[in-house]
């Protein structure tokens, strides 16, 4: 037996050639966005032949950048999510709403001022991030719950 051990883990050439590309998960995401639509119908909407689209679904072929963009636009999903599986399917996290962020920051700062408290920057960032996410998901946080959260986080 040789002194050099080799790894038995499968080597993923896609990761080497295309950093961020998730070739293993792509067919699953593609099937998810196709939903109940026929393969032929979805492929035609994307401007792709049915046989090529079936290869994408089987994981035996991958789309070029132009086809990947066309698929994401047709399905109205995030290109990043489609290619990598990262982020949200709808791409919301790729856009920052400065008005919402500003109001969340102002609320946290007002809460800290009201209680005469302070917060470590990392903790403040985590609280602001959580409140921003809640606001972006349509949850409304009134003044009293905001103050309670600021109190809890400032301890």
N, C-alpha and C positions, 0 to 999 in steps of 0.2 A: 504494500500500500504506500502511496506517495505521501511525502510530508506535507504537501500542499493540499488542503481541503477545498473542494469546489462546492459552491452553494447549489442546493437542489431546488431552490425557489425558481419559479419560471421567470425568465427575463422578458421584460416588457419593452420591446423595441419602439412602440408608440411613444412611450414616455421619453425615450432618448431623442427621437426624431422631432416630436411635437410636445414640448413641455406644456403641461396643463391639459392636454388632450386626454380624455377618458374614453378610450376605444371600447373598453369592456362595458361601460354603462351607456354608451351612446345608443345602441339598438333599443334598450329599454326606454330611454327618454323619447326616442323616435316613435316607438309603439304607443307610448303614453299620449303624445300630442296628436297622433293619428286617431286615437280613440276608436269610436265605432264606425268611422268612415272607412269605406273600402280602400284597399291598398291602391287599386287603380285610380280611384277618384282623388285620393290625397296626392298621389304621385303626379297626376295631371295638373292639379292645382299648383304644385310646386314647379311644374315644367320639367319633370324628370320622368324617364321611361319607367314603366312598372317593373321591368326586370332589374334595372339598376336599383330602384327603391327597395325591392325585395332583398337584394344583396346587402344594402345598408341595414335592413331589419335583421338579417341573419348574422351581421357582423363580419361578412366576408369581404366587404368593400367599404371604403369611407369616402364621404363626399369631399370635393374640393371646396375651397373657401367660398367660391361663388354659389355653389349649390347649398352649402351650409347656411349662408346668409339668406338665400331664397326660402329655404325651409323655415328658418326662424321667423322671417317676415310673414310668410303665409300662415303659420300657426300662431303668430303674435306672441312669441316667447322670447326670452332673453337669449341672445346669441351665446353669451358666456355660459349660461346654464345648459344650453343645448350641447355645446362642445365639451364642457368640463364637468358638468354636474354641480358646479359651485354657484352659490348665490340663490336667489329666488327665481322661480320659473318666469315670473312676470317682469323681472328686472328692476323692481322698485328700489332695491338698495343701491342701484347704480345712479340714482338721481337723489340729490340732497335738496330738501325743501328748506331754504334758508329762513323763511318766515316762521315755520314751525320750530325749527331749531332755535331761532332767536327768542321765541316766546318761552320755550322750555328753559333755556339758559336764564332768562329774566326771572322766571318763576322760582328756579332753584336759588338764584342769588337773592331774591326778595325773601325767600324762606330763611335763608341763612342769616340775613340781616335782622329779620324779625326775632329770631331766637338767639341772636348774638353768638352764633356758632361758626365753626369753620370745618373744613373738610379737606382731606388729603386730595391732591389733584387726580390721582388714579380713581379714588372713590367717587369724586364729583363727576368725572368723565363717565364712569359706569352708570351712575344715577341718571345723568343727562341722556346717555345712550338708551337706557331702558325707557325713560319717559318719552323720548323722541320716537322710539319704535311703537310705543303704545299710541301716541298721537297719530302716527302714520297709519296705524291700523284702525283709526276711527274712534278710539277710546278717548273720552273726555275726562280730564282730571281737574276737579274744582280746587279751590284754594285750600280748604281744610285737609283733604287727603294729600295734597302736595306738601303742605307744612308737616304733616305726620311723617311722610316719607323722608323729607329733609332731616327731620329730628332723628329718625332711626339711623339714617346713613351717616349723620355727623357724630355719632357716639364712638 
